[in-house]
Amino acid sequence: MVVSTYRSSAANNILSVIAFLGIFELVSFFVIQVATSRNAIIVGLVLAFIVSPALAVFIQLMRHLKIELTDTEIRFLRMGRPFRVIPFANHHFTSYIHTIRYQFVIPVEYRYLRVLYPDGTTKDHYCSSFSKNTYHRFISEILQLSGQYVKALPSGDVQDLPAANEAPELPFGGAQYSFPKEALRKTLHSEFLRNTILLSFTILLIPAAILTPIVMGIPSMNHTRTIGLFAIISAVVLAAIVFSMRLSYAKKISIIPETIRITDNSIKIDEQIFHLSQIYRVEMTPLVMFPNPNAVRTLLRKMTITGTEGRKEYLLGHYARIKKCVEFKDYGALVFSINAMLRNAGKAVVFLQQ
């Protein structure tokens, strides 16, 4: 019996089709530009208007993933056909997220289901085009169906937080923490400007590198249209990426807290109050991590509270204390305080995969 079904995000599917189509259309455009006969132009038009769209859609259909969860197993399907089945029995499941920053600017997350098999081998199964919310719901339901304690730790992390029944007591009246919101905002703003400038140079250099050999190789041809088209494409791509980066920056700024207060039965973050009876789960970045050295500067500590009113995420500074990073010195004390509060409901802080 199928309990739940998860699919690749429709928005991600559309973006992937557009990306593939853009690559194929670029090839078709070159074919048309260098065509010297009518037949060659026809071939280019066929590539542009028939082959390219069909190929882009076909590739995305092959990448589109559907996962069914039953009472006893996980089924991976493509084009309606199962290609992988993993039973819950004797298998251990965790999440694994690998972040790559292309050109050191554009962060792309690759989300996996990490499975420890009975023979001791570990495999990561890619959750292709899953949105962040879909992925978190998917992992949470797997952990519930498999009977595991809800946690998501990357390989090499150290759990240095005591169990719920060992957490220290909260001081009388609770504990209050002040976060350097303005310092983190300025740091993120500087990072956004720096990445925007670097990205602009990168996107402008790519068409220049492509056009230069073409112009030099065929000096007799009028390249005005070609250069104009490349300029338009570059401007559109740059605007789209910068707009996406701006949205990401604005979202980060909106979820930076200023004051956090913990009592025996609630968490108050600025003006938002989360009562213990309404909290399902509190997830936080582990106190001790061993990140990739290249990712240290951009590794942010996060806290996610899931409850009756949905899911709320907060940024709590950078993990490492490096130049131009903002470290929340009371982060460890905050984790212990929240864990002490959760103990009253028989729960404990869950460590997030970064």
C-alpha positions in Angstrom: 0.0 0.0 0.0 1.4 3.4 -1.1 1.5 5.8 1.8 3.0 8.9 0.1 4.3 9.9 -3.3 7.0 12.5 -3.9 7.9 14.0 -7.3 10.5 16.3 -8.7 9.6 20.0 -8.4 7.6 21.3 -11.3 9.5 24.6 -11.2 12.9 22.8 -11.2 11.7 20.6 -14.1 10.7 23.7 -16.1 14.1 25.4 -15.4 15.9 22.3 -16.4 14.0 22.1 -19.7 14.8 25.8 -20.4 18.5 25.2 -19.6 18.8 22.2 -21.9 16.8 24.0 -24.6 19.1 27.0 -24.4 22.1 24.9 -24.9 20.6 23.0 -27.9 19.3 26.3 -29.4 22.7 27.8 -29.2 24.1 24.9 -31.2 21.3 25.3 -33.8 22.0 29.0 -34.0 25.6 28.4 -34.9 24.6 25.9 -37.5 22.3 28.5 -39.1 24.9 31.2 -38.9 27.6 29.3 -40.7 25.3 27.7 -43.2 26.3 28.3 -46.8 23.5 26.5 -48.5 19.7 26.2 -48.4 19.8 22.6 -47.1 22.2 23.6 -44.3 19.8 26.4 -43.2 16.9 23.9 -43.3 18.9 21.5 -41.1 19.5 24.3 -38.6 15.8 25.3 -38.5 14.8 21.6 -37.9 17.4 21.5 -35.1 16.1 24.7 -33.6 12.3 24.2 -33.8 11.9 20.4 -33.7 14.9 18.4 -32.5 16.1 20.8 -29.7 12.7 21.1 -27.9 12.0 17.4 -28.2 15.5 16.5 -27.0 15.2 18.9 -24.0 11.9 17.5 -22.9 13.0 13.9 -23.4 16.2 14.4 -21.3 14.1 16.0 -18.5 11.6 13.2 -18.6 14.4 10.7 -18.1 15.7 12.8 -15.2 12.2 13.3 -13.6 12.0 11.3 -10.5 9.0 9.9 -8.6 9.4 8.1 -5.3 6.6 6.1 -3.6 6.7 5.2 0.1 4.8 2.2 1.3 4.6 0.6 4.7 7.6 -1.6 4.0 9.7 -0.1 1.2 10.8 2.9 -0.9 10.3 2.7 -4.7 12.2 4.9 -7.2 10.3 5.3 -10.5 11.2 6.9 -13.9 8.6 7.2 -16.6 6.2 5.2 -14.4 8.6 2.2 -14.1 10.4 1.2 -10.8 14.2 1.0 -11.2 15.1 0.8 -7.5 13.3 -0.7 -4.5 14.8 -0.4 -0.9 13.0 -2.1 2.0 12.9 -0.4 5.4 13.9 -3.6 7.2 17.6 -3.8 8.1 18.4 -0.5 6.4 19.5 2.7 8.0 18.5 6.1 6.4 19.8 9.6 6.7 19.9 12.7 4.6 22.9 14.0 2.8 23.2 17.4 1.0 26.3 18.3 -1.0 26.7 22.0 -1.9 28.9 23.0 -4.8 29.6 26.7 -5.5 30.1 27.0 -9.3 32.6 29.6 -10.2 32.8 30.2 -6.4 29.6 32.2 -6.8 26.5 30.2 -7.6 25.6 27.7 -4.8 23.9 24.5 -6.0 22.6 21.9 -3.6 22.5 18.2 -4.5 20.1 16.3 -2.2 20.5 12.6 -1.5 19.0 9.8 0.5 21.9 8.1 2.2 21.3 4.4 2.8 23.4 2.0 5.0 22.7 -1.5 3.6 22.8 -4.7 5.7 26.2 -5.7 4.1 27.8 -2.5 5.5 28.0 -0.6 2.3 26.7 3.0 2.1 25.1 4.5 -1.1 23.8 8.0 -1.8 20.7 8.0 -4.0 20.1 11.4 -5.8 16.7 13.0 -5.2 16.7 14.7 -8.6 15.1 18.2 -8.7 13.4 17.8 -5.3 12.6 21.2 -3.8 13.9 22.0 -0.3 10.5 21.5 1.4 9.7 18.3 -0.5 13.1 16.9 0.4 12.7 17.6 4.1 9.2 16.1 4.1 10.5 13.1 2.2 13.4 12.5 4.7 11.2 13.0 7.7 8.6 10.6 6.5 11.2 7.9 5.7 12.6 8.2 9.2 9.2 7.9 10.7 8.1 4.9 8.6 11.4 3.1 9.2 11.1 3.7 12.9 14.3 5.7 13.2 14.9 8.6 15.5 14.6 11.8 13.4 18.0 13.0 12.7 20.1 14.1 9.7 23.9 14.1 10.3 26.6 14.4 7.6 29.5 12.0 7.7 32.1 13.0 10.2 29.9 15.1 12.4 30.2 14.8 16.2 27.2 14.8 18.4 28.3 16.7 21.5 24.9 17.6 22.7 23.7 15.5 25.7 20.5 13.4 25.5 17.2 15.0 26.5 17.3 13.5 30.0 20.9 14.8 30.5 20.4 18.4 29.4 21.2 21.1 31.9 18.4 22.9 33.6 17.3 26.4 32.4 18.1 29.2 34.8 15.1 30.6 36.7 13.1 32.8 34.4 14.7 31.4 31.3 17.6 32.6 29.1 17.9 35.4 26.6 20.4 35.9 23.8 21.1 38.9 21.6 22.3 38.2 18.0 24.5 40.6 16.0 21.9 41.0 13.3 23.3 44.2 11.7 26.8 42.7 11.5 25.6 39.6 9.7 23.4 41.7 7.4 26.4 43.8 6.3 28.5 40.7 5.8 25.9 39.1 3.6 25.4 42.4 1.7 29.1 42.6 0.9 29.1 38.9 -0.2 26.1 39.6 -2.5 27.9 42.6 -4.1 31.2 40.7 -4.5 29.4 37.7 -6.1 27.4 40.0 -8.4 30.5 41.7 -9.8 32.4 38.4 -10.2 29.4 36.8 -11.9 29.0 39.8 -14.3 32.6 39.5 -15.4 32.3 35.7 -15.9 29.1 35.9 -18.0 30.6 38.7 -20.2 33.8 36.8 -20.7 32.1 33.6 -21.9 30.4 35.1 -25.0 33.6 37.1 -25.7 35.6 33.8 -25.7 33.1 32.2 -28.0 32.7 35.1 -30.5 36.4 36.0 -30.8 37.4 32.9 -32.8 34.3 33.1 -35.0 34.9 36.8 -35.9 38.6 36.2 -36.5 38.0 33.0 -38.4 35.4 34.5 -40.8 36.3 38.2 -41.1 34.3 38.6 -44.4 31.0 37.8 -42.7 28.8 40.5 -41.1 28.7 39.6 -37.4 26.4 42.4 -36.2 23.4 40.1 -35.7 25.5 37.5 -34.0 27.1 39.9 -31.6 23.8 41.6 -30.9 22.1 38.3 -30.2 24.9 37.2 -27.8 24.6 40.6 -26.0 20.9 40.1 -25.5 21.3 36.5 -24.3 24.1 37.5 -21.9 22.0 40.4 -20.5 19.0 38.2 -20.0 21.0 35.4 -18.3 22.8 37.9 -16.1 19.6 39.7 -15.1 17.9 36.3 -14.3 20.8 35.1 -12.2 21.3 38.4 -10.4 17.6 38.6 -9.7 17.7 35.1 -8.2 20.7 36.0 -6.1 18.9 39.1 -4.9 15.9 37.1 -3.8 18.2 34.6 -2.0 19.9 37.6 -0.2 16.6 39.2 0.7 15.3 35.9 2.1 18.5 35.5 4.3 18.1 39.0 5.6 14.5 38.4 6.5 15.3 35.4 8.7 18.1 36.8 10.8 16.8 37.1 14.4 17.8 39.9 16.9 16.6 38.6 20.2 16.0 34.9 21.3 14.4 34.1 24.6 14.0 30.6 26.0 11.7 29.7 28.9 10.5 26.4 30.3 7.6 26.3 27.8 8.3 28.5 24.9 10.8 30.0 22.4 10.4 33.7 21.6 12.3 35.0 18.6 11.8 38.7 18.2 8.0 39.0 18.2 7.3 35.4 17.2 6.4 33.0 20.0 6.6 29.2 19.7 4.9 27.4 22.6 6.3 24.0 23.5 2.9 22.3 23.0 2.9 23.6 19.4 6.5 22.5 18.5 7.0 19.3 16.6 10.7 19.5 16.1 13.7 21.9 16.4 16.6 21.4 14.1 19.9 23.2 14.4 23.4 23.0 12.8 25.6 20.7 14.9 28.0 22.3 17.4 30.9 20.5 15.9 31.4 20.0 12.2 34.2 19.2 9.8 33.3 21.1 6.7 35.1 21.2 3.4 37.8 24.0 3.8 36.6 25.7 0.7 33.1 26.0 2.2 34.0 27.3 5.6 33.6 31.0 4.7 30.0 30.5 3.5 28.8 27.9 6.0 25.9 29.4 8.0 24.5 28.1 11.2 20.7 27.6 11.0 17.8 26.8 13.3 14.5 25.4 12.0 11.4 25.2 14.1 8.6 23.0 12.8 5.2 23.2 14.5 1.5 23.5 14.2 1.8 26.7 12.2 4.4 25.4 9.7 8.1 25.6 9.4 10.2 28.6 10.2 14.0 29.0 9.5 16.5 31.3 11.1 20.1 32.2 10.4 22.5 32.3 13.3 25.8 33.5 11.8 28.7 31.6 10.3 30.2 28.4 11.6 33.8 29.4 11.6 35.4 32.5 13.0 37.3 33.7 10.0 37.9 37.2 8.7 34.6 38.7 7.3 32.6 36.0 9.1 30.1 36.6 11.9 30.2 34.0 14.7 27.4 33.8 17.3 29.5 33.3 20.4 26.5 32.1 22.5 25.4 29.5 19.9 26.5 26.5 22.1 24.6 28.0 25.1 21.6 28.5 22.9 21.6 24.9 21.8 21.8 23.6 25.3 19.0 26.0 26.5 16.6 24.9 23.7 17.4 21.3 24.4 16.7 21.8 28.1 13.3 23.4 27.2 12.5 20.5 24.8 13.2 18.0 27.6 10.0 19.0 29.2 8.2 17.4 26.3 10.5 14.4 26.0 12.2 15.7 22.9 15.7 16.9 21.9 17.3 19.1 19.4 17.8 17.5 16.0 21.0 18.2 14.1 20.6 19.6 10.6 22.5 18.5 7.6 24.4 21.6 6.3 
